């Protein structure tokens, strides 16, 4: 688990700058993907090449069969997937840190009154505690990283199928090309257990996509609600100050 501690610490910082749904996505990533991958899958997969048994001793045949069936190990594929999917979130974190740093400088200028003509633009996105509000450029950055994560998750799911050609781990793999003299059957160790983990990781990827879609709808509804509140605040004073003339107060000229 030590290899993932640095990434976990970075992603943990994003939670304070995310929505409620974003925090749920982060929990799913930590508990059901990073932790499971670090704690158990490596022991289950082990050395796939060494554990594969073929019904031939022809030199190079086992290597060719393994390379054809597994261009990339499932565990390495999932590590690459998690790192790639986490990258947009880390970029968003960098944007947040940049905004907080700029606005802290603005606060110091306000305190020292060193702005031009004594006027300094007030901080827009963050408060003194370093908490940010999702609006303006930060909201756009947050939505973009959600869209990129959705596309990456879908791309890795499709890529996993085309890379391996199967979802359920087969019991054996047949190979008849060079350097095998004839068709050779290679048997995979613990295929059922590996199939369970493959389905589990695909399900977690699908859940991740669903949470990202729900979060986008949550942001859209929040933005629409904010606009309605601003419009109601704009129109209510005008309606309050509008003169109310009743028919009995009308004056006719003689």
JORA-V413237 format. One record per residue. OMEGA is omega in whole degrees, 0 to 359 (999 if undefined). BURIAL is 1 if it has 24 or more other ideal C-beta (glycine too) atoms within 12 Angstrom, else 0. Layout:
OMEGA | BURIAL
OMEGA | BURIAL
This chain:
182 | 0
181 | 0
184 | 0
187 | 1
182 | 0
178 | 0
180 | 1
179 | 1
179 | 0
181 | 1
178 | 1
178 | 1
181 | 0
185 | 1
181 | 1
180 | 0
182 | 1
175 | 1
179 | 1
179 | 0
177 | 1
177 | 1
176 | 0
177 | 0
180 | 1
179 | 1
177 | 1
180 | 1
181 | 1
191 | 1
191 | 0
179 | 1
182 | 1
183 | 1
180 | 0
181 | 1
182 | 1
189 | 1
192 | 0
191 | 0
180 | 1
179 | 0
181 | 0
182 | 1
182 | 1
177 | 0
184 | 0
182 | 1
181 | 0
182 | 0
178 | 0
180 | 1
179 | 0
182 | 1
175 | 0
176 | 1
181 | 0
183 | 0
176 | 0
183 | 0
180 | 1
179 | 1
181 | 0
179 | 1
180 | 1
182 | 1
179 | 0
185 | 1
183 | 1
177 | 1
178 | 0
180 | 0
179 | 0
182 | 1
178 | 1
177 | 0
181 | 1
175 | 1
178 | 1
180 | 0
182 | 1
179 | 1
181 | 1
181 | 1
179 | 1
184 | 1
178 | 0
178 | 1
179 | 1
176 | 1
176 | 0
177 | 1
177 | 1
177 | 0
179 | 1
180 | 1
178 | 1
179 | 0
180 | 1
180 | 1
179 | 0
183 | 0
172 | 1
175 | 0
177 | 0
179 | 1
178 | 1
177 | 0
177 | 0
180 | 0
182 | 0
180 | 0
179 | 0
179 | 0
179 | 0
181 | 0
179 | 0
183 | 0
178 | 0
179 | 0
182 | 0
176 | 0
187 | 1
191 | 0
189 | 1
175 | 1
184 | 0
179 | 0
179 | 0
177 | 0
184 | 0
175 | 1
180 | 0
177 | 1
178 | 0
183 | 0
179 | 0
178 | 1
177 | 1
178 | 0
181 | 1
180 | 1
180 | 1
180 | 0
175 | 1
179 | 1
180 | 0
179 | 1
178 | 1
181 | 1
180 | 0
179 | 1
179 | 1
179 | 1
179 | 0
177 | 1
177 | 1
180 | 0
178 | 0
180 | 1
182 | 0
179 | 0
183 | 0
180 | 1
180 | 0
173 | 0
177 | 0
180 | 0
181 | 1
177 | 0
181 | 0
180 | 0
179 | 1
182 | 0
184 | 1
182 | 0
178 | 0
10 | 0
179 | 0
182 | 1
179 | 0
178 | 0
184 | 0
175 | 1
177 | 0
185 | 1
184 | 1
180 | 1
176 | 0
182 | 0
181 | 1
180 | 0
178 | 0
178 | 1
179 | 0
180 | 0
177 | 1
179 | 1
180 | 0
181 | 1
175 | 1
179 | 1
178 | 0
176 | 1
177 | 1
177 | 0
178 | 1
178 | 1
180 | 1
179 | 0
178 | 1
178 | 1
178 | 1
180 | 0
177 | 1
177 | 1
178 | 0
178 | 1
178 | 1
180 | 0
178 | 0
179 | 0
178 | 0
178 | 0
178 | 0
178 | 0
179 | 0
179 | 0
179 | 0
178 | 0
179 | 0
178 | 0
179 | 0
186 | 0
185 | 0
178 | 0
180 | 0
179 | 0
181 | 0
183 | 0
181 | 0
180 | 0
182 | 0
180 | 0
177 | 0
181 | 0
183 | 0
181 | 0
180 | 0
182 | 0
180 | 0
180 | 0
180 | 0
999 | 0
